[in-house]
Each structure stands twice: as structure tokens, then as C-alpha cells.
Amino acid sequence: MKKVITVGEILVEIMATEVGDGFLEPIPLVGPFPSGAPAIFIDQVAKLGQPCGMIGCVGRDDFGRVNVERLRRDGADVSAIDVHPELPTGSAFVRYRSDGSRDFVYNIRHSASGAIVPTAASAALVAGADHLHVMGTALSSPALAGMVGQALDTVRARGGTVSFDPNLRKEILDAPGLRDALEHVLSRTDLFLPSGDELFLLTAATDEAGAVRELLGRGIRTVVVKRGAEGATCFEAGGRWDAPGFAVEEIDPTGAGDTFGAAFVTLWLRGLPPGEALTLANAAGALAVGRRGPMEGTSTYSELEAFVSRQTVKDSA
């Protein structure tokens, strides 16, 4: 089986238990939950039984240990997760507002996640990888973007493949070096996984059909547009496949897109038909939103199949 790797931030998430605005007064909190978009992604890949690993950095603290032990327990290769002797593990405090939006207080740039550097262990992980998954958050730092670029070129030179989830807003595209890094990754991407307007980040077209046509024309093999609760659509030169979302009670949507992406990438690498891969990836996203904590709803393959089977029976009843 192909080995999947990713690079980027690892942090803990601490959540307010009450809906409201911000953190201007003492409120009940719950956590720490293992988190960070690349870490959520690789945890879901591991839960599906796919060989995988991650390059990252945590502090020499309990927040770091809770993340590394979680990834190790679920089957991910943690050999390239460095432990910084001084900086703390990254963190995110989150509170949901009544309209479903969120307030965040982050410490990422000045944490161990902001100090990821190449190591012998990271070089070894890249050397054995068959597929690299790139998160847009890993391109916002020039130094980290350089590591991603080198890993990308190494994996491609070995005949491997690349998937790319931009996870970025247009407003930050003017950050120094970011647009060039995005272009470099997109030009070498096999599977592109945008959400909403991310489809148009680097296209001249401003409509979905035109943007997809442009991206496929650039050599991208598969474009998957994530639509949240509405499901997802897969585009390839050979056609289009749509899969609706599953109606579930939403407890915590954080990480659902990363979980969806991880499931689809894994199943795509295994050669599942696009429609089947979309349905199971939608199931992964649906199960993810039903648990509090970004990684708490990651699923095994049998759990995804059982969920889809239950929903099929329910819909036919």
C-alpha cells in the first residue's frame, strides 16, 4: 500500500462549552483535543489502515504528548515529529457564536509548530513516501513552504503523487511568497480538493465549470469540490460524479473537511470508483461533525461502511 505523508502544524484545541462571543470573561472550557489540519488529516488516513506519517514539531509538554500519542495509537508514523526543547505546543482556543461562526485565539507561529525544520528523520520519511498531501496552511511560512516544495519534488521524482487542499482565503494571498508557493504546488498536483471559492484561487475563470476545465487542462487529474453538508463533486476528464451529504446532528464541524479529504485521498489511492469514494468520504465528514473535538470523529473503514449502510436502510424505509 502507498505511504501518505503530510507536513505542518500540530496543536491542541480547547473549546468553550457555551455559545457566545469571544473570551472576554471566565467561561467553562473543555479540552485539550489533538488538532491541527495536517494532523487531523493524517490521523484519519491512519485510521483507514493506510501507511502514513507526518512531519511536524511539538513542545516538550503534555499538549505535545497528547498529540503524538494519539497519532501513534491510531497507526501514524510519528518518527518525523520533532520535540522542541523550549517552545510550547501550538494551541487554539475556540468559541462558537450563535450563528455558527467561531472566535479563535491561536498560538501557532510562536509555538513549536512555527519552528519546523528539516531533520534526518523528516528526510527519511520523505524518501519513503509515495504520496504527499499539502495543506495551504503549510505554505504561509516561507521556510515551511520550502520544506513542502522539496518534499513535493522528491515524491514526484520517485513517481509519487500529490494532493492539495488549499484551506486558504483570497485575503492572505498577498503574503510574501505565498502565491508563488501555491502556483508551484498546483502545477504538480494530481488531486485538488478546494472548498467553495478556493476553486477560483488560481484560475482566470470565475464560474465552476470554467474553473474545473482550466484546472484539468493544467494537468490536474482529479478535482473534488467540497460542499460541506451538501456533499461533494468529483471532476475528471472522464466525467463528473456528485454525492449528497448525510443529514446528521452537528456537534462540532472543526476538522470535518480534513477528515473528508483524508478519506477521499486514501480511497483514491486505492483505486475506488469516484462515486463510491465520494460517498465514503462524505460519511467520514458526517461522522466527524457528530463528536466534540477535531480528531474524535475519525473513523475506520468498517465504521464508514456501517454508517453508509445504516443511512441507506433509513432512506429506503
N, C-alpha and C positions, 0 to 999 in steps of 0.2 A: 504494500500500500504506500501511496505517496506521502512524504512528510511535509507538513504545512508549518510555516513559521511566520511570525509577525514581530514587529518592533514597536516599542512605545511605552506609554505611561501605565504605571500600576499605582493604585491609590485605594484608600478606604472611603466609603461613603457613610455619612452619619445623617440620619433623616429626622426631621421634625414629625412628631406623631399627630400634630394638629394642623389643619389647614389654616393658612393666614398669610400675612405679608411680612417677609423678611425675618430678621433675627435681632430686633431692637429691644427685646425683653427676654427674661428667662422663660424657656419653654421646654416641655418634655422632648427628649431625643432618643432615638434607637439606633444601634449600630455598635461597632463598626462592621460594615459589609464589604467584602472584597469587591473591587471595582476597577475602572479604567477601561475605555473602549477596547483596546487591543487585548487586555487580559480577559474581558468578558468573551470576546470572540474566540480566543484560543481555548478557554475553558469549555465552551460548547463544542468545539472541534474535538477536544479530548473526550468529552462525554459520549460522543458518537463512535469512539473507538478508533479514530484516525490518528496515526503517529503525528505528533506536533510538538512545537516548542516555542519559546518566546525569549526575546532579548529585551531586558529592562533593568531597572535598578530600584531597590527599596532601601529603607533605613534599617539600622540595627536596632529595631524596636518591635513591639508587639504588632503594630499595624503591618509591618513588613512580613512578620512571621505568619500572620493570619492569611495573607495573600499567597505566599509561597507554598504554605502547607495545603491550602485549598487547591491550587493548581496541581501540585504534586499528587494529591489524593485522587483527583479526577483524571489523572493519567498524562498530564502535560510534562514535557521535558523542561525542567527549571534550571538546568546547568548553566545557562547564559543569563540568568537573573543575578546581577551583581548586588552586593550588600555594601552600601556606603558607610564608612566609619563615623561620619559626623552628621550628615543631613538626615532629616526625618523622612519617613514615607509620605508620599503625597496624600492629600485629603480633599474631600468635598463635603461641605455641609449643604443640605438640600431641604427646602420647604416648598410644598405645593400651595399654590393660590387657589381660590375658589373657582377660577375659570380654567383650571388645569395647567396653567403655566407654572414656572418654577423660579425660585430665587436660589442662587448658588453663592457660596463663599469657598473659593478654591485656594489651595496651596499646591501648585504643581511646578511652576517654573523655578521656585526657590526650594524645592524638595529634592529628594534623591532622583525623582523622575526627570528633573532638569539637569541631571549630571550623568546621563547615559553616555558611555564612551566605549570604543572598540576594545575588546579583550580577546585573549586566546580562546576563551570559551565561546564568545559570540562568533568568532571566525570559524570555529569548528562546527557550530550549529548551522551557519550559513552554508558551509561546504557540504553538509549532508542533506540539504533541503531540496525538495522537488517543486515546492510551490511557496511563493511569498505573497502574503496578504498585507496590503498597505492601507493604513488609516490616515486620513487627511491630517489628523492632529499631530502625527509624527513628522509632518512637513513644515510645521510652523516655526521650528527652531532650525537655523541653518546647519548647525553641527549634526543634529539628529537626521535632518534631511540628507546630509552627505552620507551618513551610515546607511540609510534606507537605499539611496542610489547605488552604493557599492554592493549592497546585498542583492538588489534587483539585477544588476548587471551580472553578478556571479551566478545567480539562479538561472537567468536566461541563457548564459553561456553554456550551462550544463544541460540545456534542453528543457528546463523547467518552465513553469507558467506563473502568471502574476494576476492577482485580483486586486481591485482598488475600490474602496469605499471612501468618497471624499470627505463626508462628515464636516463640511465647512460652509461658511456663509460668504456671499459675494463681498460683504463689507470688509473682510480681512484679506482679500486677495491682493491688496497693495502692500502687504507686509514684505519687507526686504527678502528677495529671493524666492518668495512663495509661488508666484505664478510660473517661474522657470522650473521649479521643482514639480509642480503639478503637470506641466507640459511634458517633462521628462518621464514621469511615471505613466501618464496617459498614453504616451507614444509607445510604451512597452507593455501595455495592459492587455490581457486576454479576456478578462471578465470584469465588467464595470457595474457597480452597484449603487447608483445615486438614489437619493430621496428627493421628491419634489423638484424645486428649482435647481438643485445640484446637477440635474441633467444638462442644464444650459451654461454651466460654469465656464466651459472652454469651447463652446460651439458658437458659430455665427447665427445658426438657426434659433428661433425663439419659440417654435412650436414643437410638440413632442415628436411627431412623425419626421419632421425635418432634422431635428437633433439626433434622433436614433439613426437615421440614414447617414448623416455626417459621421457619426462615431463608428458605425460599422464600415463605412468607406475608408476610415483611417486604419483599419486592420484589426479593430477590436472584435473578438469572436462572438461574445455574448454580452448583451446589455440587459440588466434586470432593474426595473424601476420599482422601488419600494413605495407602497401607498398606505402604509400604516394599517389601520383597522379595515381598510378597503381591500387589502390583499396586495398583489404584486403582478407584474407583467414581465415576461421574458421575450426579448427580441434577438433573433439570429438571422443570418442571411436566408435560412430555410423557412422562416415563418415567425409567427407571434403566438404566444401562449399566455392566457390570463387565468389567474386563480384567485377567487374571492377570499377575503379574510374570514376568520371564525368569530362568531359572536360569543364573547366571554366577559366576565366581570373584571374590570381593570382595577388592580390594586396599586401597581407601580410600573409605569411604562419604561422607566430608565433601563437601557440596555436591550430592549426588545429588537431594535434594528440590528444591533451587533449579533444577537442570537440568531435572528433570521439569516443574516449574511453568512454566519459560520455554518449553519445547516445547509444553505444552498451551495456554498463553495465546496463543502465536503461531498455532497451528493453529486455535484457537477464533476468533481474529480473522479468519482466512482462510475461516471457514465450513465446515471439515471436519466430517463427522458425528461425534458424540461418541465412538462406539466406535473409530473409526479414529484420532481424536486421542489417545484414551487409550492405544492400542497403541503409537503412535509416541512418546508421552511416556514410557511405560514403557521403551521401547528407549533413550531418551535417558538415563534414570536408570541402566539396566543398563550402558550404555557408560561412564557417569561413574564407577561404582564399580570399573571394571577398570583405572584408571590412578591412580598416586600423584600427588596434587595436586588441589585443588578444581576448577580450570578445565581440567585436562589432558585430561579425557574429554569435553569439549563436542563436539558433532557437527554436521555439515552435514545437510541434508535427505536427500541421496543416501546418506549413511552410515547414517542411520536406516532408510531403506527397504531397504538391502542387509542390515543386521543382521536386520530382521524377516523378510526373505525367507530368509536362512540358517536362522533358527530354525524357520520353517515347514517347510522341507525336512527339517531334522533331526528335528522332531517327527513327520513323516509317514513317516520311514524305518523 
